[in-house]
Amino acid sequence: MKRILFISYYFSPSGESGMQRSLKFVKYLPTYGWEPVVMTIKDNRYNTGRMDYASLKEIPDMVRIYRTGMIHLLSTLSRISHNLYRKRDGLKNIHNKQVNTVDIVNSANHSIKKQLMDVLTIPDRYNGWFLFAISNGIRIILKEKPNVIFSTSPPATSHIIALFLKMVFGIPWVADFRDPWVSIMADTNKFKYRVNSCIEREVINKANIVIANTHSLRECFIKSYKFSNPESKFTVLTNGYDSSDFQSFENATDSKEMEFVISHTGEFYDDIRTPDNFMIAISQLINENFITPDKIKINLVGGGDYTKTTKFDEFLKGLGLTETINVIDFVPHRQSVEYLYNSTVLLLLQTSSMANFQIPAKAFEYIGIGKPILTVAPTDGATADLIRKTGTGIIAQPNNLESIKNAILRFYQEYKQDDLKKYRNEQAMQDYNRKDLTRVLSELLDDVVS
């Protein structure tokens, strides 16, 4: 059996969605003649409030996992700076004070602080994993003798680790991009952008194969890096869903529920993704008497920083939706699937045009479940393209309230007519099954090492 070294920052038992792709590849690769060895970080370096220990049961017994240390450089410097200023000011009774990373150099102005942070987060804020992973990676390769290295990002630091190991050992390397890297760095300073651009170019040049998880990202790479034979360098391997995650719910009824339930899984962030316009649309439909308030329920599963803010609470109350919207904090993956199965419509939000090359991993799980998908996303982006291609939902424009209201109302009317099953696409469910996608990966790996 051939052996593959997985370099993946996010891995079980982390409950972050980014770990699902690596976990499922590791789960199914032995079926196709590949023995995975995983290098990741220690459990206690993850967000301990978002752990999914049940996912560990999915890892085959043969898989060896090497967990390394890491440091968050900015957090470490922030603590040191805080301690120094405490001593300087003679503050003896400060407990549990949180210091924002922009306060690392209190004497500097905001612009200098931001530039300093940009420099300290090249290529990203996970760069404190590099030295730990390199020292451990060398030992792992000498011991395990893998036939190929597989690195997945984000974080981009994973690719730099793999690049170094490839240069030392000359082992074939596959670089997997779950999200874009340099193409979404428009708001960074020029120095950080240029350095990351140089690093990304080196990663692209040195990797034997570059995997993009959307066709639009692959096209972006092809345009940015002029290879004479791009077909041999760049390929697409989408995210997917694992049908085994759904087995305990496969007998769930498809009959009309007493309530019209819309559910979203995943976190919300004030500066990245919020459900604000969707919530306004719901409030207006209720106030305009298109939807009866006691007949609709919204589940926001996963919460996130934004839902814990006073701003969100006041916004929710102002819209009169405190009884309609149910915010559920992090739950293990299996429980999030249960929420989806008990829903009428699934909400997919991709509100920024900066994310046009990306498709949220949850989109494929939504397709696998077979419920209609309310997609609030730019109409020219990869997410909208997927929903159009599969016919699995309705697309609304993120900044157009009437567009969102019309989509919700259409689903509500079709729900009352028991006409939602038309959004279930059996072919798409087959195409995006994780086990079949892993077979495609195994064939790619076979070609790389042949």
LINBELUR-V201434 format. One record per pair of residues at least 12 apart in sequence whose ideal C-beta (glycine too) atoms are under 6 Angstrom apart, sorted by the first residue. I is the first residue (numbers start at 1). GAP is how many residues later the second one is. D is the distance in Angstrom with one decimal. If there is no record, write none. Layout:
i->I gap->GAP d->D
i->I gap->GAP d->D
This chain:
i->1 gap->32 d->5.7
i->1 gap->34 d->4.7
i->2 gap->32 d->5.4
i->2 gap->145 d->4.6
i->3 gap->32 d->4.8
i->3 gap->143 d->4.6
i->3 gap->144 d->5.5
i->4 gap->30 d->5.3
i->4 gap->32 d->5.4
i->4 gap->142 d->5.8
i->4 gap->144 d->5.2
i->4 gap->146 d->5.5
i->5 gap->32 d->5.2
i->5 gap->141 d->4.0
i->5 gap->144 d->5.0
i->6 gap->16 d->6.0
i->6 gap->30 d->5.5
i->6 gap->32 d->4.5
i->6 gap->144 d->5.2
i->7 gap->32 d->5.3
i->7 gap->144 d->4.2
i->7 gap->151 d->5.1
i->7 gap->154 d->5.6
i->7 gap->155 d->5.3
i->8 gap->14 d->4.1
i->8 gap->32 d->5.5
i->8 gap->144 d->5.2
i->9 gap->146 d->5.4
i->9 gap->149 d->5.6
i->11 gap->29 d->4.0
i->12 gap->43 d->4.1
i->12 gap->44 d->5.2
i->13 gap->38 d->5.2
i->13 gap->39 d->5.7
i->13 gap->40 d->4.7
i->13 gap->42 d->5.8
i->13 gap->43 d->5.4
i->14 gap->32 d->4.5
i->15 gap->35 d->4.2
i->15 gap->36 d->5.3
i->15 gap->37 d->3.9
i->17 gap->344 d->5.2
i->22 gap->130 d->5.8
i->24 gap->218 d->5.4
i->24 gap->410 d->4.2
i->25 gap->413 d->5.5
i->26 gap->37 d->5.8
i->27 gap->31 d->5.0
i->28 gap->407 d->5.1
i->28 gap->410 d->3.8
i->29 gap->409 d->5.9
i->30 gap->30 d->5.4
i->32 gap->407 d->5.6
i->32 gap->410 d->3.5
i->34 gap->408 d->5.7
i->36 gap->27 d->5.2
i->37 gap->27 d->5.2
i->37 gap->107 d->4.9
i->38 gap->27 d->4.6
i->39 gap->27 d->4.9
i->39 gap->101 d->5.9
i->40 gap->27 d->5.9
i->41 gap->27 d->5.9
i->41 gap->29 d->5.0
i->42 gap->25 d->4.5
i->45 gap->25 d->5.5
i->50 gap->280 d->4.6
i->52 gap->280 d->4.3
i->52 gap->281 d->5.4
i->54 gap->278 d->5.4
i->66 gap->70 d->6.0
i->66 gap->74 d->5.5
i->68 gap->64 d->4.3
i->68 gap->65 d->5.6
i->68 gap->68 d->4.6
i->69 gap->63 d->4.8
i->70 gap->58 d->5.2
i->70 gap->59 d->4.0
i->70 gap->62 d->5.3
i->71 gap->57 d->3.9
i->72 gap->56 d->5.6
i->73 gap->47 d->5.7
i->73 gap->55 d->4.7
i->74 gap->27 d->4.5
i->74 gap->46 d->5.9
i->77 gap->27 d->5.2
i->78 gap->21 d->5.2
i->78 gap->23 d->5.2
i->78 gap->26 d->5.6
i->81 gap->23 d->5.0
i->82 gap->17 d->4.5
i->115 gap->74 d->5.9
i->118 gap->71 d->5.0
i->118 gap->74 d->4.3
i->122 gap->70 d->5.8
i->122 gap->73 d->5.3
i->123 gap->33 d->4.2
i->123 gap->73 d->5.3
i->123 gap->76 d->5.7
i->124 gap->31 d->4.6
i->124 gap->32 d->5.2
i->124 gap->33 d->5.8
i->126 gap->29 d->3.9
i->126 gap->31 d->4.7
i->127 gap->30 d->5.3
i->129 gap->28 d->5.5
i->130 gap->27 d->5.8
i->133 gap->28 d->4.5
i->134 gap->30 d->5.8
i->137 gap->28 d->5.1
i->141 gap->28 d->5.6
i->147 gap->302 d->4.8
i->148 gap->24 d->4.7
i->148 gap->297 d->5.7
i->148 gap->300 d->5.7
i->148 gap->301 d->5.5
i->149 gap->13 d->5.2
i->149 gap->22 d->5.3
i->149 gap->24 d->4.5
i->150 gap->24 d->4.9
i->151 gap->24 d->5.7
i->152 gap->24 d->4.1
i->153 gap->24 d->5.9
i->154 gap->25 d->5.4
i->156 gap->25 d->5.3
i->159 gap->16 d->5.4
i->159 gap->44 d->4.7
i->163 gap->40 d->5.6
i->163 gap->43 d->5.7
i->166 gap->40 d->5.9
i->172 gap->36 d->4.8
i->172 gap->276 d->4.7
i->172 gap->277 d->5.7
i->173 gap->34 d->5.1
i->173 gap->35 d->5.6
i->174 gap->35 d->4.7
i->175 gap->28 d->5.7
i->175 gap->32 d->3.9
i->175 gap->35 d->5.1
i->176 gap->35 d->4.4
i->177 gap->35 d->5.3
i->178 gap->35 d->5.4
i->179 gap->179 d->5.6
i->180 gap->37 d->5.7
i->180 gap->177 d->4.9
i->181 gap->19 d->5.3
i->182 gap->14 d->5.3
i->182 gap->15 d->5.1
i->182 gap->18 d->4.7
i->183 gap->37 d->5.6
i->184 gap->170 d->5.3
i->204 gap->21 d->5.2
i->208 gap->240 d->5.2
i->209 gap->239 d->5.9
i->210 gap->23 d->5.9
i->210 gap->24 d->5.1
i->211 gap->24 d->5.8
i->211 gap->26 d->5.0
i->212 gap->24 d->5.5
i->213 gap->25 d->5.6
i->213 gap->26 d->5.6
i->214 gap->143 d->5.9
i->214 gap->145 d->5.4
i->214 gap->168 d->4.4
i->215 gap->21 d->5.4
i->216 gap->141 d->4.8
i->216 gap->166 d->4.5
i->217 gap->140 d->4.4
i->218 gap->16 d->5.0
i->218 gap->18 d->5.1
i->220 gap->137 d->5.7
i->221 gap->13 d->5.2
i->222 gap->12 d->5.9
i->239 gap->122 d->4.5
i->239 gap->125 d->4.9
i->240 gap->124 d->4.9
i->240 gap->192 d->4.2
i->240 gap->193 d->6.0
i->240 gap->194 d->4.5
i->240 gap->197 d->4.7
i->241 gap->123 d->5.0
i->241 gap->124 d->4.4
i->241 gap->127 d->3.3
i->242 gap->192 d->4.3
i->243 gap->190 d->5.7
i->245 gap->92 d->5.6
i->249 gap->92 d->4.4
i->252 gap->89 d->5.0
i->256 gap->162 d->5.7
i->259 gap->36 d->6.0
i->259 gap->38 d->4.9
i->260 gap->35 d->5.7
i->260 gap->36 d->4.8
i->260 gap->84 d->5.2
i->260 gap->152 d->5.8
i->260 gap->155 d->5.5
i->261 gap->36 d->4.9
i->261 gap->82 d->4.6
i->261 gap->83 d->4.8
i->262 gap->36 d->5.2
i->262 gap->83 d->4.8
i->262 gap->85 d->5.4
i->263 gap->36 d->4.1
i->263 gap->76 d->5.2
i->263 gap->77 d->5.8
i->263 gap->80 d->4.0
i->263 gap->83 d->6.0
i->264 gap->36 d->5.5
i->264 gap->83 d->3.9
i->265 gap->36 d->4.6
i->265 gap->37 d->5.5
i->265 gap->71 d->4.7
i->265 gap->97 d->5.4
i->266 gap->36 d->4.9
i->266 gap->96 d->5.7
i->267 gap->35 d->5.1
i->267 gap->37 d->3.0
i->268 gap->36 d->4.1
i->268 gap->38 d->4.1
i->268 gap->39 d->5.7
i->269 gap->35 d->5.9
i->269 gap->36 d->5.7
i->269 gap->37 d->5.5
i->270 gap->36 d->4.7
i->273 gap->76 d->5.7
i->273 gap->78 d->5.6
i->274 gap->32 d->5.6
i->277 gap->127 d->6.0
i->279 gap->40 d->5.8
i->281 gap->120 d->5.6
i->281 gap->123 d->4.1
i->281 gap->124 d->4.6
i->283 gap->36 d->4.0
i->283 gap->38 d->5.8
i->285 gap->120 d->5.7
i->290 gap->119 d->5.7
i->291 gap->121 d->5.9
i->298 gap->26 d->5.8
i->298 gap->27 d->4.4
i->299 gap->27 d->5.1
i->299 gap->40 d->5.6
i->300 gap->27 d->4.9
i->301 gap->27 d->4.7
i->301 gap->35 d->5.3
i->301 gap->38 d->4.9
i->302 gap->28 d->6.0
i->303 gap->24 d->5.5
i->303 gap->26 d->4.4
i->307 gap->20 d->4.9
i->340 gap->29 d->5.2
i->344 gap->71 d->5.6
i->345 gap->27 d->5.2
i->345 gap->29 d->5.3
i->345 gap->66 d->5.1
i->346 gap->20 d->4.5
i->346 gap->25 d->5.0
i->346 gap->27 d->5.1
i->347 gap->27 d->5.1
i->348 gap->15 d->5.6
i->348 gap->25 d->5.3
i->348 gap->27 d->4.7
i->349 gap->27 d->5.1
i->350 gap->27 d->3.8
i->350 gap->33 d->4.4
i->351 gap->47 d->4.2
i->353 gap->25 d->5.0
i->356 gap->22 d->5.9
i->356 gap->25 d->3.8
i->357 gap->25 d->5.8
i->359 gap->23 d->5.0
i->359 gap->24 d->5.0
i->359 gap->27 d->5.6
i->364 gap->68 d->4.7
i->367 gap->25 d->5.3
i->367 gap->61 d->5.2
i->367 gap->65 d->6.0
i->368 gap->61 d->5.6
i->370 gap->54 d->4.1
i->372 gap->21 d->5.3
i->372 gap->48 d->5.1
i->372 gap->51 d->3.8
i->373 gap->19 d->5.2
i->373 gap->20 d->3.1
i->374 gap->33 d->5.7
i->375 gap->12 d->4.7
i->375 gap->18 d->5.1
i->375 gap->20 d->4.7
i->376 gap->20 d->5.0
i->376 gap->22 d->5.4
i->390 gap->35 d->4.9
i->390 gap->38 d->4.2
i->391 gap->34 d->5.9
i->392 gap->31 d->5.2
i->392 gap->33 d->5.3
i->393 gap->30 d->5.9
i->394 gap->13 d->4.4
